[in-house]
Each structure stands twice: as structure tokens, then as C-alpha cells.
Amino acid sequence: MPKQLSEQEITKELAEVPEWKLKGIEISRQFEFKDFVQSMKFVNQVALLSEEMNHHPDILIQWNRVGLTLSTHSEGGLTEFDFSLAQKIDAVNL
């Protein structure tokens, strides 16, 4: 399991995923799509990526919007897993 990142490491990693926002010990991002079907296609892609990494975000689905929150609960904060998954999610093409 990766170790919890320092504040300096978090700041560096956030620069690589500028759409993600730091909220306490989590990072989150909102995505918007044309309709519910597109939202669900995106969520299914995120599910596949998450399963590959065995690292799962909290997901909030609101019709055409999807909110994702990442944190490594077992480590009590953010780790390299969170930022790696965030980068993979950002690369999802629908």
C-alpha cells in the first residue's frame, strides 16, 4: 500500500490534475454530460479503471452530472493511488 503524501507532494500532484480540487484529505471533481446515459457510460468506464487498480472513488450521480471523490481511507489521506486514478479518469473518452 502506498504511503500518505505530504502537503508538498499533494501540491505537486494537484498540478498534474488541475480540474481536481483538494477538500481536506480528499480530492474531488465534477463532470457534466449531455444526459443520464452519457453519465452512466462514464461511470462504467470509471468502474473498470477502479477495478483494475483495486482503488475505488466515491461516486455521486445526478442525471447529467457525476461527482467523484478520491482518498485512500486505509492510509487516512491522499496517496499516489488517488492521483494516478485521477489521471486515468481524466483520460476517459466517451
Residue pairs with C-beta under 8 A, 6 or more apart in sequence:
1 72
1 74
1 75
1 79
2 72
2 75
2 79
2 80
2 81
3 75
3 79
4 72
4 75
4 76
4 77
4 78
4 79
5 13
5 77
5 78
5 79
5 80
10 22
10 78
13 78
13 80
13 83
14 20
14 22
14 27
16 83
16 87
17 27
17 29
17 83
17 86
17 87
17 90
19 29
19 90
20 27
20 28
20 29
20 70
20 86
21 27
21 28
21 29
23 69
25 71
25 76
25 77
25 78
26 69
26 70
26 71
26 78
27 69
27 70
27 71
27 78
27 82
27 83
27 86
28 67
28 68
28 69
28 70
29 67
29 68
29 86
29 89
30 65
30 66
30 67
31 39
31 42
31 65
31 66
31 67
31 68
32 64
32 65
33 39
33 42
33 64
33 65
33 66
33 94
34 64
35 63
35 64
36 63
36 64
38 64
38 94
39 61
39 63
39 64
39 65
39 66
40 61
41 94
42 66
42 92
42 94
43 59
43 61
43 66
45 92
45 94
46 57
46 59
46 66
46 68
46 89
46 92
49 85
49 88
49 89
49 92
50 56
50 57
50 85
53 81
53 84
53 85
53 88
55 70
55 72
55 81
55 82
55 85
57 68
57 69
57 70
57 85
57 89
58 68
58 69
58 70
59 66
59 67
59 68
60 66
60 67
60 68
60 69
68 89
70 78
70 82
70 85
70 86
71 77
71 78
71 82
72 78
72 79
72 81
72 82
